[in-house]
Amino acid sequence: MSTFIAAFVVLLAFFFLMSIGYLLKKKAVAGSCGGLGALGIEKACDCDDPCDKRKARMAEQERREKLAQNRII
């Protein structure tokens, strides 16, 4: 139990120090340089056969793009 409490206190200390750094610099914590694009991955789901939910989202996005292209006004 003492290990859990010590780990929790250390975690709280890191959060406290990060919040102090944010308040002083007014700069959010940044991620890695480039993200997935730096690895040559164009999308988060890089599988050959996406799941049904992903297929539905992709179909909806294509439908919206077609509607936007064929708009009269």
CHARMM internal coordinates of N, CA and C (Angstrom, degrees):
IC EDIT
DIST 1 N 1 CA 1.4441
DIST 1 CA 1 C 1.5266
ANGL 1 N 1 CA 1 C 111.02
DIST 1 C 2 N 1.3205
ANGL 1 CA 1 C 2 N 116.02
DIHE 1 N 1 CA 1 C 2 N -34.74
DIST 2 N 2 CA 1.4686
ANGL 1 C 2 N 2 CA 118.76
DIHE 1 CA 1 C 2 N 2 CA -179.34
DIST 2 CA 2 C 1.5225
ANGL 2 N 2 CA 2 C 111.07
DIHE 1 C 2 N 2 CA 2 C -67.71
DIST 2 C 3 N 1.3503
ANGL 2 CA 2 C 3 N 118.10
DIHE 2 N 2 CA 2 C 3 N -29.91
DIST 3 N 3 CA 1.4616
ANGL 2 C 3 N 3 CA 121.42
DIHE 2 CA 2 C 3 N 3 CA 177.24
DIST 3 CA 3 C 1.5237
ANGL 3 N 3 CA 3 C 109.70
DIHE 2 C 3 N 3 CA 3 C -66.49
DIST 3 C 4 N 1.3265
ANGL 3 CA 3 C 4 N 116.66
DIHE 3 N 3 CA 3 C 4 N -42.33
DIST 4 N 4 CA 1.4586
ANGL 3 C 4 N 4 CA 120.96
DIHE 3 CA 3 C 4 N 4 CA 178.54
DIST 4 CA 4 C 1.5250
ANGL 4 N 4 CA 4 C 110.80
DIHE 3 C 4 N 4 CA 4 C -61.81
DIST 4 C 5 N 1.3136
ANGL 4 CA 4 C 5 N 116.88
DIHE 4 N 4 CA 4 C 5 N -45.15
DIST 5 N 5 CA 1.4686
ANGL 4 C 5 N 5 CA 120.91
DIHE 4 CA 4 C 5 N 5 CA -179.61
DIST 5 CA 5 C 1.5242
ANGL 5 N 5 CA 5 C 110.32
DIHE 4 C 5 N 5 CA 5 C -64.43
DIST 5 C 6 N 1.3140
ANGL 5 CA 5 C 6 N 117.92
DIHE 5 N 5 CA 5 C 6 N -41.31
DIST 6 N 6 CA 1.4649
ANGL 5 C 6 N 6 CA 121.06
DIHE 5 CA 5 C 6 N 6 CA 179.01
DIST 6 CA 6 C 1.5324
ANGL 6 N 6 CA 6 C 110.70
DIHE 5 C 6 N 6 CA 6 C -64.67
DIST 6 C 7 N 1.3224
ANGL 6 CA 6 C 7 N 117.24
DIHE 6 N 6 CA 6 C 7 N -42.68
DIST 7 N 7 CA 1.4692
ANGL 6 C 7 N 7 CA 120.60
DIHE 6 CA 6 C 7 N 7 CA 178.78
DIST 7 CA 7 C 1.5219
ANGL 7 N 7 CA 7 C 110.34
DIHE 6 C 7 N 7 CA 7 C -64.66
DIST 7 C 8 N 1.3186
ANGL 7 CA 7 C 8 N 117.21
DIHE 7 N 7 CA 7 C 8 N -39.58
DIST 8 N 8 CA 1.4571
ANGL 7 C 8 N 8 CA 121.17
DIHE 7 CA 7 C 8 N 8 CA 179.14
DIST 8 CA 8 C 1.5291
ANGL 8 N 8 CA 8 C 110.91
DIHE 7 C 8 N 8 CA 8 C -65.41
DIST 8 C 9 N 1.3157
ANGL 8 CA 8 C 9 N 117.58
DIHE 8 N 8 CA 8 C 9 N -41.11
DIST 9 N 9 CA 1.4663
ANGL 8 C 9 N 9 CA 121.72
DIHE 8 CA 8 C 9 N 9 CA 178.55
DIST 9 CA 9 C 1.5257
ANGL 9 N 9 CA 9 C 110.51
DIHE 8 C 9 N 9 CA 9 C -64.82
DIST 9 C 10 N 1.3268
ANGL 9 CA 9 C 10 N 117.49
DIHE 9 N 9 CA 9 C 10 N -41.21
DIST 10 N 10 CA 1.4679
ANGL 9 C 10 N 10 CA 120.98
DIHE 9 CA 9 C 10 N 10 CA 178.06
DIST 10 CA 10 C 1.5237
ANGL 10 N 10 CA 10 C 109.93
DIHE 9 C 10 N 10 CA 10 C -63.74
DIST 10 C 11 N 1.3294
ANGL 10 CA 10 C 11 N 117.75
DIHE 10 N 10 CA 10 C 11 N -42.76
DIST 11 N 11 CA 1.4542
ANGL 10 C 11 N 11 CA 121.93
DIHE 10 CA 10 C 11 N 11 CA 178.31
DIST 11 CA 11 C 1.5312
ANGL 11 N 11 CA 11 C 111.03
DIHE 10 C 11 N 11 CA 11 C -61.50
DIST 11 C 12 N 1.3228
ANGL 11 CA 11 C 12 N 116.69
DIHE 11 N 11 CA 11 C 12 N -44.78
DIST 12 N 12 CA 1.4619
ANGL 11 C 12 N 12 CA 120.44
DIHE 11 CA 11 C 12 N 12 CA 177.03
DIST 12 CA 12 C 1.5205
ANGL 12 N 12 CA 12 C 111.47
DIHE 11 C 12 N 12 CA 12 C -62.47
DIST 12 C 13 N 1.3258
ANGL 12 CA 12 C 13 N 117.40
DIHE 12 N 12 CA 12 C 13 N -37.19
DIST 13 N 13 CA 1.4655
ANGL 12 C 13 N 13 CA 120.64
DIHE 12 CA 12 C 13 N 13 CA 178.39
DIST 13 CA 13 C 1.5272
ANGL 13 N 13 CA 13 C 110.75
DIHE 12 C 13 N 13 CA 13 C -64.23
DIST 13 C 14 N 1.3399
ANGL 13 CA 13 C 14 N 117.61
DIHE 13 N 13 CA 13 C 14 N -41.23
DIST 14 N 14 CA 1.4667
ANGL 13 C 14 N 14 CA 120.51
DIHE 13 CA 13 C 14 N 14 CA 177.90
DIST 14 CA 14 C 1.5245
ANGL 14 N 14 CA 14 C 111.05
DIHE 13 C 14 N 14 CA 14 C -64.13
DIST 14 C 15 N 1.3270
ANGL 14 CA 14 C 15 N 117.08
DIHE 14 N 14 CA 14 C 15 N -43.00
DIST 15 N 15 CA 1.4601
ANGL 14 C 15 N 15 CA 120.00
DIHE 14 CA 14 C 15 N 15 CA 177.49
DIST 15 CA 15 C 1.5280
ANGL 15 N 15 CA 15 C 110.72
DIHE 14 C 15 N 15 CA 15 C -61.48
DIST 15 C 16 N 1.3001
ANGL 15 CA 15 C 16 N 116.87
DIHE 15 N 15 CA 15 C 16 N -41.64
DIST 16 N 16 CA 1.4627
ANGL 15 C 16 N 16 CA 121.18
DIHE 15 CA 15 C 16 N 16 CA 179.29
DIST 16 CA 16 C 1.5297
ANGL 16 N 16 CA 16 C 110.64
DIHE 15 C 16 N 16 CA 16 C -63.15
DIST 16 C 17 N 1.3314
ANGL 16 CA 16 C 17 N 117.10
DIHE 16 N 16 CA 16 C 17 N -45.85
DIST 17 N 17 CA 1.4614
ANGL 16 C 17 N 17 CA 120.28
DIHE 16 CA 16 C 17 N 17 CA 179.78
DIST 17 CA 17 C 1.5225
ANGL 17 N 17 CA 17 C 111.59
DIHE 16 C 17 N 17 CA 17 C -65.34
DIST 17 C 18 N 1.3302
ANGL 17 CA 17 C 18 N 117.69
DIHE 17 N 17 CA 17 C 18 N -38.20
DIST 18 N 18 CA 1.4567
ANGL 17 C 18 N 18 CA 120.38
DIHE 17 CA 17 C 18 N 18 CA 177.71
DIST 18 CA 18 C 1.5228
ANGL 18 N 18 CA 18 C 110.80
DIHE 17 C 18 N 18 CA 18 C -65.80
DIST 18 C 19 N 1.3142
ANGL 18 CA 18 C 19 N 117.53
DIHE 18 N 18 CA 18 C 19 N -38.01
DIST 19 N 19 CA 1.4609
ANGL 18 C 19 N 19 CA 119.81
DIHE 18 CA 18 C 19 N 19 CA 179.32
DIST 19 CA 19 C 1.5273
ANGL 19 N 19 CA 19 C 110.73
DIHE 18 C 19 N 19 CA 19 C -68.80
DIST 19 C 20 N 1.3121
ANGL 19 CA 19 C 20 N 117.43
DIHE 19 N 19 CA 19 C 20 N -36.70
DIST 20 N 20 CA 1.4743
ANGL 19 C 20 N 20 CA 120.34
DIHE 19 CA 19 C 20 N 20 CA 175.88
DIST 20 CA 20 C 1.5255
ANGL 20 N 20 CA 20 C 109.68
DIHE 19 C 20 N 20 CA 20 C -63.87
DIST 20 C 21 N 1.3139
ANGL 20 CA 20 C 21 N 117.46
DIHE 20 N 20 CA 20 C 21 N -42.89
DIST 21 N 21 CA 1.4647
ANGL 20 C 21 N 21 CA 121.26
DIHE 20 CA 20 C 21 N 21 CA 177.63
DIST 21 CA 21 C 1.5136
ANGL 21 N 21 CA 21 C 111.85
DIHE 20 C 21 N 21 CA 21 C -61.71
DIST 21 C 22 N 1.3210
ANGL 21 CA 21 C 22 N 117.14
DIHE 21 N 21 CA 21 C 22 N -39.34
DIST 22 N 22 CA 1.4642
ANGL 21 C 22 N 22 CA 120.28
DIHE 21 CA 21 C 22 N 22 CA 178.09
DIST 22 CA 22 C 1.5202
ANGL 22 N 22 CA 22 C 110.45
DIHE 21 C 22 N 22 CA 22 C -66.18
DIST 22 C 23 N 1.3217
ANGL 22 CA 22 C 23 N 117.42
DIHE 22 N 22 CA 22 C 23 N -43.24
DIST 23 N 23 CA 1.4566
ANGL 22 C 23 N 23 CA 120.59
DIHE 22 CA 22 C 23 N 23 CA -178.69
DIST 23 CA 23 C 1.5283
ANGL 23 N 23 CA 23 C 111.50
DIHE 22 C 23 N 23 CA 23 C -64.56
DIST 23 C 24 N 1.3218
ANGL 23 CA 23 C 24 N 117.50
DIHE 23 N 23 CA 23 C 24 N -35.67
DIST 24 N 24 CA 1.4601
ANGL 23 C 24 N 24 CA 120.32
DIHE 23 CA 23 C 24 N 24 CA -178.41
DIST 24 CA 24 C 1.5226
ANGL 24 N 24 CA 24 C 112.83
DIHE 23 C 24 N 24 CA 24 C -78.76
DIST 24 C 25 N 1.3234
ANGL 24 CA 24 C 25 N 117.75
DIHE 24 N 24 CA 24 C 25 N -40.72
DIST 25 N 25 CA 1.4645
ANGL 24 C 25 N 25 CA 121.13
DIHE 24 CA 24 C 25 N 25 CA -175.02
DIST 25 CA 25 C 1.5240
ANGL 25 N 25 CA 25 C 113.45
DIHE 24 C 25 N 25 CA 25 C -97.05
DIST 25 C 26 N 1.3198
ANGL 25 CA 25 C 26 N 117.90
DIHE 25 N 25 CA 25 C 26 N -17.47
DIST 26 N 26 CA 1.4685
ANGL 25 C 26 N 26 CA 122.58
DIHE 25 CA 25 C 26 N 26 CA -175.98
DIST 26 CA 26 C 1.5234
ANGL 26 N 26 CA 26 C 111.50
DIHE 25 C 26 N 26 CA 26 C 55.78
DIST 26 C 27 N 1.3186
ANGL 26 CA 26 C 27 N 116.30
DIHE 26 N 26 CA 26 C 27 N 36.28
DIST 27 N 27 CA 1.4529
ANGL 26 C 27 N 27 CA 122.05
DIHE 26 CA 26 C 27 N 27 CA -179.75
DIST 27 CA 27 C 1.5225
ANGL 27 N 27 CA 27 C 108.37
DIHE 26 C 27 N 27 CA 27 C -127.81
DIST 27 C 28 N 1.3232
ANGL 27 CA 27 C 28 N 115.81
DIHE 27 N 27 CA 27 C 28 N 127.69
DIST 28 N 28 CA 1.4552
ANGL 27 C 28 N 28 CA 120.36
DIHE 27 CA 27 C 28 N 28 CA -179.00
DIST 28 CA 28 C 1.5236
ANGL 28 N 28 CA 28 C 110.76
DIHE 27 C 28 N 28 CA 28 C -72.63
DIST 28 C 29 N 1.3097
ANGL 28 CA 28 C 29 N 116.19
DIHE 28 N 28 CA 28 C 29 N 161.17
DIST 29 N 29 CA 1.4524
ANGL 28 C 29 N 29 CA 121.69
DIHE 28 CA 28 C 29 N 29 CA 176.48
DIST 29 CA 29 C 1.5264
ANGL 29 N 29 CA 29 C 107.75
DIHE 28 C 29 N 29 CA 29 C -67.96
DIST 29 C 30 N 1.3311
ANGL 29 CA 29 C 30 N 117.96
DIHE 29 N 29 CA 29 C 30 N 127.84
DIST 30 N 30 CA 1.4570
ANGL 29 C 30 N 30 CA 122.13
DIHE 29 CA 29 C 30 N 30 CA -175.95
DIST 30 CA 30 C 1.5203
ANGL 30 N 30 CA 30 C 110.32
DIHE 29 C 30 N 30 CA 30 C -97.38
DIST 30 C 31 N 1.3244
ANGL 30 CA 30 C 31 N 114.71
DIHE 30 N 30 CA 30 C 31 N 155.37
DIST 31 N 31 CA 1.4521
ANGL 30 C 31 N 31 CA 120.49
DIHE 30 CA 30 C 31 N 31 CA 178.50
DIST 31 CA 31 C 1.5171
ANGL 31 N 31 CA 31 C 111.12
DIHE 30 C 31 N 31 CA 31 C -87.07
DIST 31 C 32 N 1.3155
ANGL 31 CA 31 C 32 N 114.97
DIHE 31 N 31 CA 31 C 32 N -161.47
DIST 32 N 32 CA 1.4534
ANGL 31 C 32 N 32 CA 119.77
DIHE 31 CA 31 C 32 N 32 CA -179.38
DIST 32 CA 32 C 1.5219
ANGL 32 N 32 CA 32 C 110.53
DIHE 31 C 32 N 32 CA 32 C -75.34
DIST 32 C 33 N 1.2954
ANGL 32 CA 32 C 33 N 116.96
DIHE 32 N 32 CA 32 C 33 N 166.45
DIST 33 N 33 CA 1.4640
ANGL 32 C 33 N 33 CA 122.02
DIHE 32 CA 32 C 33 N 33 CA -178.78
DIST 33 CA 33 C 1.5269
ANGL 33 N 33 CA 33 C 110.34
DIHE 32 C 33 N 33 CA 33 C -78.34
DIST 33 C 34 N 1.3055
ANGL 33 CA 33 C 34 N 117.49
DIHE 33 N 33 CA 33 C 34 N 107.40
DIST 34 N 34 CA 1.4505
ANGL 33 C 34 N 34 CA 120.90
DIHE 33 CA 33 C 34 N 34 CA 174.44
DIST 34 CA 34 C 1.5094
ANGL 34 N 34 CA 34 C 115.34
DIHE 33 C 34 N 34 CA 34 C 95.91
DIST 34 C 35 N 1.2898
ANGL 34 CA 34 C 35 N 119.27
DIHE 34 N 34 CA 34 C 35 N -26.37
DIST 35 N 35 CA 1.4526
ANGL 34 C 35 N 35 CA 121.39
DIHE 34 CA 34 C 35 N 35 CA -179.81
DIST 35 CA 35 C 1.5139
ANGL 35 N 35 CA 35 C 112.69
DIHE 34 C 35 N 35 CA 35 C 63.39
DIST 35 C 36 N 1.3211
ANGL 35 CA 35 C 36 N 116.31
DIHE 35 N 35 CA 35 C 36 N -140.57
DIST 36 N 36 CA 1.4614
ANGL 35 C 36 N 36 CA 121.13
DIHE 35 CA 35 C 36 N 36 CA -178.29
DIST 36 CA 36 C 1.5207
ANGL 36 N 36 CA 36 C 112.06
DIHE 35 C 36 N 36 CA 36 C -68.56
DIST 36 C 37 N 1.3301
ANGL 36 CA 36 C 37 N 117.42
DIHE 36 N 36 CA 36 C 37 N -28.66
DIST 37 N 37 CA 1.4602
ANGL 36 C 37 N 37 CA 120.88
DIHE 36 CA 36 C 37 N 37 CA 179.53
DIST 37 CA 37 C 1.5151
ANGL 37 N 37 CA 37 C 112.51
DIHE 36 C 37 N 37 CA 37 C -62.05
DIST 37 C 38 N 1.3155
ANGL 37 CA 37 C 38 N 117.98
DIHE 37 N 37 CA 37 C 38 N -31.26
DIST 38 N 38 CA 1.4570
ANGL 37 C 38 N 38 CA 121.45
DIHE 37 CA 37 C 38 N 38 CA 179.13
DIST 38 CA 38 C 1.5239
ANGL 38 N 38 CA 38 C 111.93
DIHE 37 C 38 N 38 CA 38 C -70.17
DIST 38 C 39 N 1.3280
ANGL 38 CA 38 C 39 N 116.63
DIHE 38 N 38 CA 38 C 39 N -21.98
DIST 39 N 39 CA 1.4591
ANGL 38 C 39 N 39 CA 121.50
DIHE 38 CA 38 C 39 N 39 CA 179.73
DIST 39 CA 39 C 1.5212
ANGL 39 N 39 CA 39 C 112.61
DIHE 38 C 39 N 39 CA 39 C -91.33
DIST 39 C 40 N 1.3290
ANGL 39 CA 39 C 40 N 116.51
DIHE 39 N 39 CA 39 C 40 N -3.43
DIST 40 N 40 CA 1.4577
ANGL 39 C 40 N 40 CA 120.28
DIHE 39 CA 39 C 40 N 40 CA -179.03
DIST 40 CA 40 C 1.5148
ANGL 40 N 40 CA 40 C 113.27
DIHE 39 C 40 N 40 CA 40 C 85.85
DIST 40 C 41 N 1.3268
ANGL 40 CA 40 C 41 N 117.33
DIHE 40 N 40 CA 40 C 41 N 12.73
DIST 41 N 41 CA 1.4616
ANGL 40 C 41 N 41 CA 121.81
DIHE 40 CA 40 C 41 N 41 CA 178.38
DIST 41 CA 41 C 1.5190
ANGL 41 N 41 CA 41 C 107.51
DIHE 40 C 41 N 41 CA 41 C -97.57
DIST 41 C 42 N 1.3345
ANGL 41 CA 41 C 42 N 116.15
DIHE 41 N 41 CA 41 C 42 N 122.49
DIST 42 N 42 CA 1.4541
ANGL 41 C 42 N 42 CA 119.71
DIHE 41 CA 41 C 42 N 42 CA -176.04
DIST 42 CA 42 C 1.5223
ANGL 42 N 42 CA 42 C 112.96
DIHE 41 C 42 N 42 CA 42 C -83.13
DIST 42 C 43 N 1.3025
ANGL 42 CA 42 C 43 N 117.63
DIHE 42 N 42 CA 42 C 43 N -24.66
DIST 43 N 43 CA 1.4575
ANGL 42 C 43 N 43 CA 120.54
DIHE 42 CA 42 C 43 N 43 CA -178.58
DIST 43 CA 43 C 1.5188
ANGL 43 N 43 CA 43 C 109.60
DIHE 42 C 43 N 43 CA 43 C -142.18
DIST 43 C 44 N 1.3189
ANGL 43 CA 43 C 44 N 116.41
DIHE 43 N 43 CA 43 C 44 N 161.94
DIST 44 N 44 CA 1.4620
ANGL 43 C 44 N 44 CA 120.63
DIHE 43 CA 43 C 44 N 44 CA -178.32
DIST 44 CA 44 C 1.5156
ANGL 44 N 44 CA 44 C 111.51
DIHE 43 C 44 N 44 CA 44 C -70.12
DIST 44 C 45 N 1.3167
ANGL 44 CA 44 C 45 N 116.68
DIHE 44 N 44 CA 44 C 45 N -36.72
DIST 45 N 45 CA 1.4644
ANGL 44 C 45 N 45 CA 120.88
DIHE 44 CA 44 C 45 N 45 CA 178.59
DIST 45 CA 45 C 1.5194
ANGL 45 N 45 CA 45 C 107.53
DIHE 44 C 45 N 45 CA 45 C -97.74
DIST 45 C 46 N 1.3047
ANGL 45 CA 45 C 46 N 117.53
DIHE 45 N 45 CA 45 C 46 N 100.38
DIST 46 N 46 CA 1.4582
ANGL 45 C 46 N 46 CA 122.49
DIHE 45 CA 45 C 46 N 46 CA -174.74
DIST 46 CA 46 C 1.5308
ANGL 46 N 46 CA 46 C 111.66
DIHE 45 C 46 N 46 CA 46 C -103.96
DIST 46 C 47 N 1.3228
ANGL 46 CA 46 C 47 N 116.61
DIHE 46 N 46 CA 46 C 47 N 25.04
DIST 47 N 47 CA 1.4643
ANGL 46 C 47 N 47 CA 119.05
DIHE 46 CA 46 C 47 N 47 CA -177.95
DIST 47 CA 47 C 1.5343
ANGL 47 N 47 CA 47 C 110.77
DIHE 46 C 47 N 47 CA 47 C -85.21
DIST 47 C 48 N 1.3442
ANGL 47 CA 47 C 48 N 116.03
DIHE 47 N 47 CA 47 C 48 N 155.90
DIST 48 N 48 CA 1.4599
ANGL 47 C 48 N 48 CA 121.28
DIHE 47 CA 47 C 48 N 48 CA -178.38
DIST 48 CA 48 C 1.5279
ANGL 48 N 48 CA 48 C 112.07
DIHE 47 C 48 N 48 CA 48 C -70.48
DIST 48 C 49 N 1.3187
ANGL 48 CA 48 C 49 N 116.67
DIHE 48 N 48 CA 48 C 49 N -41.78
DIST 49 N 49 CA 1.4564
ANGL 48 C 49 N 49 CA 121.20
DIHE 48 CA 48 C 49 N 49 CA -178.70
DIST 49 CA 49 C 1.5287
ANGL 49 N 49 CA 49 C 108.88
DIHE 48 C 49 N 49 CA 49 C -118.59
DIST 49 C 50 N 1.3563
ANGL 49 CA 49 C 50 N 117.34
DIHE 49 N 49 CA 49 C 50 N 97.66
DIST 50 N 50 CA 1.4700
ANGL 49 C 50 N 50 CA 119.21
DIHE 49 CA 49 C 50 N 50 CA -177.04
DIST 50 CA 50 C 1.5330
ANGL 50 N 50 CA 50 C 112.09
DIHE 49 C 50 N 50 CA 50 C -68.12
DIST 50 C 51 N 1.3079
ANGL 50 CA 50 C 51 N 115.54
DIHE 50 N 50 CA 50 C 51 N 162.65
DIST 51 N 51 CA 1.4640
ANGL 50 C 51 N 51 CA 120.60
DIHE 50 CA 50 C 51 N 51 CA -179.75
DIST 51 CA 51 C 1.5326
ANGL 51 N 51 CA 51 C 109.97
DIHE 50 C 51 N 51 CA 51 C -72.41
DIST 51 C 52 N 1.3133
ANGL 51 CA 51 C 52 N 116.58
DIHE 51 N 51 CA 51 C 52 N 170.03
DIST 52 N 52 CA 1.4660
ANGL 51 C 52 N 52 CA 121.95
DIHE 51 CA 51 C 52 N 52 CA -176.28
DIST 52 CA 52 C 1.5275
ANGL 52 N 52 CA 52 C 111.72
DIHE 51 C 52 N 52 CA 52 C -62.17
DIST 52 C 53 N 1.3163
ANGL 52 CA 52 C 53 N 116.45
DIHE 52 N 52 CA 52 C 53 N -38.87
DIST 53 N 53 CA 1.4637
ANGL 52 C 53 N 53 CA 120.46
DIHE 52 CA 52 C 53 N 53 CA -179.88
DIST 53 CA 53 C 1.5299
ANGL 53 N 53 CA 53 C 110.44
DIHE 52 C 53 N 53 CA 53 C -63.88
DIST 53 C 54 N 1.3188
ANGL 53 CA 53 C 54 N 116.36
DIHE 53 N 53 CA 53 C 54 N -41.97
DIST 54 N 54 CA 1.4709
ANGL 53 C 54 N 54 CA 121.17
DIHE 53 CA 53 C 54 N 54 CA 178.73
DIST 54 CA 54 C 1.5307
ANGL 54 N 54 CA 54 C 110.60
DIHE 53 C 54 N 54 CA 54 C -67.05
DIST 54 C 55 N 1.3380
ANGL 54 CA 54 C 55 N 116.95
DIHE 54 N 54 CA 54 C 55 N -40.32
DIST 55 N 55 CA 1.4671
ANGL 54 C 55 N 55 CA 120.72
DIHE 54 CA 54 C 55 N 55 CA 177.91
DIST 55 CA 55 C 1.5202
ANGL 55 N 55 CA 55 C 111.00
DIHE 54 C 55 N 55 CA 55 C -61.46
DIST 55 C 56 N 1.3329
ANGL 55 CA 55 C 56 N 116.61
DIHE 55 N 55 CA 55 C 56 N -40.56
DIST 56 N 56 CA 1.4615
ANGL 55 C 56 N 56 CA 120.70
DIHE 55 CA 55 C 56 N 56 CA 179.13
DIST 56 CA 56 C 1.5228
ANGL 56 N 56 CA 56 C 110.64
DIHE 55 C 56 N 56 CA 56 C -64.55
DIST 56 C 57 N 1.3360
ANGL 56 CA 56 C 57 N 117.17
DIHE 56 N 56 CA 56 C 57 N -42.09
DIST 57 N 57 CA 1.4686
ANGL 56 C 57 N 57 CA 120.59
DIHE 56 CA 56 C 57 N 57 CA 177.93
DIST 57 CA 57 C 1.5186
ANGL 57 N 57 CA 57 C 111.39
DIHE 56 C 57 N 57 CA 57 C -63.72
DIST 57 C 58 N 1.3350
ANGL 57 CA 57 C 58 N 116.36
DIHE 57 N 57 CA 57 C 58 N -41.51
DIST 58 N 58 CA 1.4619
ANGL 57 C 58 N 58 CA 120.54
DIHE 57 CA 57 C 58 N 58 CA 179.84
DIST 58 CA 58 C 1.5236
ANGL 58 N 58 CA 58 C 110.83
DIHE 57 C 58 N 58 CA 58 C -65.68
DIST 58 C 59 N 1.3429
ANGL 58 CA 58 C 59 N 117.86
DIHE 58 N 58 CA 58 C 59 N -39.63
DIST 59 N 59 CA 1.4619
ANGL 58 C 59 N 59 CA 121.67
DIHE 58 CA 58 C 59 N 59 CA 178.54
DIST 59 CA 59 C 1.5231
ANGL 59 N 59 CA 59 C 110.53
DIHE 58 C 59 N 59 CA 59 C -65.41
DIST 59 C 60 N 1.3178
ANGL 59 CA 59 C 60 N 117.13
DIHE 59 N 59 CA 59 C 60 N -41.06
DIST 60 N 60 CA 1.4661
ANGL 59 C 60 N 60 CA 121.30
DIHE 59 CA 59 C 60 N 60 CA 178.23
DIST 60 CA 60 C 1.5304
ANGL 60 N 60 CA 60 C 110.90
DIHE 59 C 60 N 60 CA 60 C -64.16
DIST 60 C 61 N 1.3188
ANGL 60 CA 60 C 61 N 116.85
DIHE 60 N 60 CA 60 C 61 N -40.96
DIST 61 N 61 CA 1.4588
ANGL 60 C 61 N 61 CA 120.91
DIHE 60 CA 60 C 61 N 61 CA 178.60
DIST 61 CA 61 C 1.5337
ANGL 61 N 61 CA 61 C 110.52
DIHE 60 C 61 N 61 CA 61 C -64.95
DIST 61 C 62 N 1.3199
ANGL 61 CA 61 C 62 N 117.95
DIHE 61 N 61 CA 61 C 62 N -42.19
DIST 62 N 62 CA 1.4645
ANGL 61 C 62 N 62 CA 121.31
DIHE 61 CA 61 C 62 N 62 CA 177.39
DIST 62 CA 62 C 1.5203
ANGL 62 N 62 CA 62 C 110.81
DIHE 61 C 62 N 62 CA 62 C -63.22
DIST 62 C 63 N 1.3319
ANGL 62 CA 62 C 63 N 117.17
DIHE 62 N 62 CA 62 C 63 N -40.29
DIST 63 N 63 CA 1.4614
ANGL 62 C 63 N 63 CA 121.29
DIHE 62 CA 62 C 63 N 63 CA 179.11
DIST 63 CA 63 C 1.5205
ANGL 63 N 63 CA 63 C 110.78
DIHE 62 C 63 N 63 CA 63 C -62.60
DIST 63 C 64 N 1.3359
ANGL 63 CA 63 C 64 N 116.95
DIHE 63 N 63 CA 63 C 64 N -43.03
DIST 64 N 64 CA 1.4653
ANGL 63 C 64 N 64 CA 120.87
DIHE 63 CA 63 C 64 N 64 CA 178.50
DIST 64 CA 64 C 1.5220
ANGL 64 N 64 CA 64 C 111.67
DIHE 63 C 64 N 64 CA 64 C -64.47
DIST 64 C 65 N 1.3342
ANGL 64 CA 64 C 65 N 116.66
DIHE 64 N 64 CA 64 C 65 N -39.48
DIST 65 N 65 CA 1.4631
ANGL 64 C 65 N 65 CA 119.98
DIHE 64 CA 64 C 65 N 65 CA 178.63
DIST 65 CA 65 C 1.5282
ANGL 65 N 65 CA 65 C 111.05
DIHE 64 C 65 N 65 CA 65 C -65.43
DIST 65 C 66 N 1.3379
ANGL 65 CA 65 C 66 N 118.19
DIHE 65 N 65 CA 65 C 66 N -40.36
DIST 66 N 66 CA 1.4581
ANGL 65 C 66 N 66 CA 121.36
DIHE 65 CA 65 C 66 N 66 CA 177.70
DIST 66 CA 66 C 1.5147
ANGL 66 N 66 CA 66 C 111.10
DIHE 65 C 66 N 66 CA 66 C -65.09
DIST 66 C 67 N 1.3278
ANGL 66 CA 66 C 67 N 117.00
DIHE 66 N 66 CA 66 C 67 N -41.68
DIST 67 N 67 CA 1.4644
ANGL 66 C 67 N 67 CA 120.62
DIHE 66 CA 66 C 67 N 67 CA 177.57
DIST 67 CA 67 C 1.5292
ANGL 67 N 67 CA 67 C 110.56
DIHE 66 C 67 N 67 CA 67 C -62.00
DIST 67 C 68 N 1.3381
ANGL 67 CA 67 C 68 N 116.56
DIHE 67 N 67 CA 67 C 68 N -40.52
DIST 68 N 68 CA 1.4653
ANGL 67 C 68 N 68 CA 120.42
DIHE 67 CA 67 C 68 N 68 CA -179.53
DIST 68 CA 68 C 1.5337
ANGL 68 N 68 CA 68 C 110.14
DIHE 67 C 68 N 68 CA 68 C -66.87
DIST 68 C 69 N 1.3146
ANGL 68 CA 68 C 69 N 118.29
DIHE 68 N 68 CA 68 C 69 N -36.14
DIST 69 N 69 CA 1.4669
ANGL 68 C 69 N 69 CA 121.20
DIHE 68 CA 68 C 69 N 69 CA 179.73
DIST 69 CA 69 C 1.5171
ANGL 69 N 69 CA 69 C 111.61
DIHE 68 C 69 N 69 CA 69 C -70.28
DIST 69 C 70 N 1.3164
ANGL 69 CA 69 C 70 N 117.89
DIHE 69 N 69 CA 69 C 70 N -37.41
DIST 70 N 70 CA 1.4548
ANGL 69 C 70 N 70 CA 122.34
DIHE 69 CA 69 C 70 N 70 CA -175.14
DIST 70 CA 70 C 1.5204
ANGL 70 N 70 CA 70 C 113.66
DIHE 69 C 70 N 70 CA 70 C -92.63
DIST 70 C 71 N 1.3017
ANGL 70 CA 70 C 71 N 117.95
DIHE 70 N 70 CA 70 C 71 N 13.84
DIST 71 N 71 CA 1.4445
ANGL 70 C 71 N 71 CA 121.49
DIHE 70 CA 70 C 71 N 71 CA 179.07
DIST 71 CA 71 C 1.5135
ANGL 71 N 71 CA 71 C 111.33
DIHE 70 C 71 N 71 CA 71 C -69.79
DIST 71 C 72 N 1.2945
ANGL 71 CA 71 C 72 N 116.52
DIHE 71 N 71 CA 71 C 72 N 140.07
DIST 72 N 72 CA 1.4579
ANGL 71 C 72 N 72 CA 120.73
DIHE 71 CA 71 C 72 N 72 CA 179.21
DIST 72 CA 72 C 1.5319
ANGL 72 N 72 CA 72 C 109.79
DIHE 71 C 72 N 72 CA 72 C -85.61
DIST 72 C 73 N 1.2889
ANGL 72 CA 72 C 73 N 116.05
DIHE 72 N 72 CA 72 C 73 N -42.95
DIST 73 N 73 CA 1.4692
ANGL 72 C 73 N 73 CA 119.91
DIHE 72 CA 72 C 73 N 73 CA -177.73
DIST 73 CA 73 C 1.4919
ANGL 73 N 73 CA 73 C 110.71
DIHE 72 C 73 N 73 CA 73 C -94.28
END
COOR INIT
IC SEED 1 N 1 CA 1 C
IC BUILD
